[in-house]
Amino acid sequence: QVQLVESGGGLVQAGGSLRLSCAASGNIFGVNAMGWYRQAPGKQRELVATISSGGNTNYADSVKGRFSVSRDNAKNTVYLQMNKLKPEDTAVYFCNIEAISWGPPRGYWGQGTQVTVSS
């Protein structure tokens, strides 16, 4: 089994910053891509940022230049640094990793952490 624990969400004023963390634990033999998604009320879950095992990153257009994704492979942890936050960034943020456990690689989701940006 693989468990993901997220932290770092909260309430912040527009223009502020937050840093999200997501630590994976359990029977992990390898980790491929890691990333962050978000879901606002009444909307579908959308990709925010991903980072490959080699460090290549990909961002949604709406967060480019403001958010930065990184990973610590020794800790099986992925981070999302969010700067210049806007009210439209308000959502539940979910981490996702593709991990190799007992069997082929598969995706795992965190429980979600609320980010609220006030205007």
C-alpha positions in Angstrom: 0.0 0.0 0.0 1.0 3.6 -0.7 -0.2 6.5 1.3 0.1 10.2 0.5 -0.1 12.9 3.1 -0.6 16.5 2.0 0.1 19.6 4.1 0.4 23.4 3.7 -3.0 24.6 2.6 -4.8 27.5 4.2 -6.2 30.9 3.9 -4.1 33.7 2.3 -4.7 37.1 0.9 -4.4 37.8 -2.8 -0.8 38.3 -3.7 0.4 36.1 -0.9 2.3 32.7 -1.0 1.7 29.2 0.2 3.8 26.0 -0.1 2.2 22.6 -0.4 3.9 19.4 0.4 2.9 15.8 -0.3 4.8 12.9 1.2 4.4 9.4 0.0 5.0 6.4 2.2 4.5 2.6 2.3 5.8 -0.1 0.0 7.4 2.1 -2.6 10.0 0.7 -5.0 10.1 3.6 -7.3 8.3 6.9 -8.2 7.8 8.2 -11.7 5.9 11.4 -12.3 4.6 13.5 -9.5 2.2 16.4 -9.7 -0.6 18.6 -8.4 -4.2 19.0 -9.5 -7.0 21.2 -8.2 -10.7 21.3 -8.1 -12.8 24.4 -7.5 -16.4 24.1 -6.4 -18.6 23.2 -9.4 -15.7 22.6 -11.6 -13.8 19.6 -12.9 -10.4 18.6 -11.5 -7.6 20.2 -13.5 -3.9 19.8 -13.8 -1.8 22.4 -12.1 1.8 21.1 -12.5 3.7 17.9 -12.9 7.4 16.9 -12.6 8.9 13.9 -14.1 11.4 11.5 -12.5 14.1 13.4 -14.5 13.0 16.8 -13.3 11.1 18.0 -16.4 8.2 20.2 -15.4 4.9 21.1 -16.9 2.4 23.8 -15.8 -1.1 24.9 -16.6 -1.1 28.2 -18.4 -3.0 29.9 -15.6 -0.1 29.3 -13.1 3.0 29.7 -15.3 5.4 32.2 -13.8 3.7 32.1 -10.4 3.8 28.4 -9.2 6.8 26.1 -9.0 6.8 22.3 -8.6 9.8 20.4 -7.2 10.5 17.0 -5.7 12.8 15.4 -3.2 13.3 11.8 -4.4 15.0 10.7 -1.2 11.9 11.6 0.7 9.3 10.7 -2.0 7.9 14.2 -1.6 6.6 16.7 -4.0 6.2 20.4 -3.4 4.2 23.2 -4.9 5.4 26.7 -4.2 2.5 29.1 -5.0 3.3 32.8 -5.3 1.2 35.8 -6.3 -1.9 33.9 -5.5 -5.2 35.0 -6.9 -8.8 34.5 -5.8 -9.3 32.2 -8.8 -6.6 29.9 -7.4 -9.1 28.9 -4.6 -9.6 25.2 -4.8 -8.9 21.9 -3.1 -5.4 20.8 -4.2 -4.6 17.1 -4.7 -1.2 15.6 -5.2 -0.8 12.6 -7.5 2.1 10.3 -7.9 2.8 7.3 -10.2 4.5 4.8 -7.9 5.8 1.3 -8.2 4.6 -0.8 -5.4 3.6 -4.5 -5.5 2.7 -4.7 -9.1 2.9 -2.4 -12.2 3.1 1.4 -11.8 -0.1 3.1 -10.9 -1.4 6.5 -9.8 -2.1 7.4 -6.2 -4.0 10.5 -4.9 -3.6 12.5 -1.8 -6.6 13.4 0.4 -6.6 17.0 -0.8 -5.9 20.3 1.0 -7.9 23.4 0.8 -6.4 26.6 -0.5 -8.5 29.8 -0.1 -7.3 33.1 -1.5 -9.2 36.2 -0.3 -9.5 39.3 -2.4 
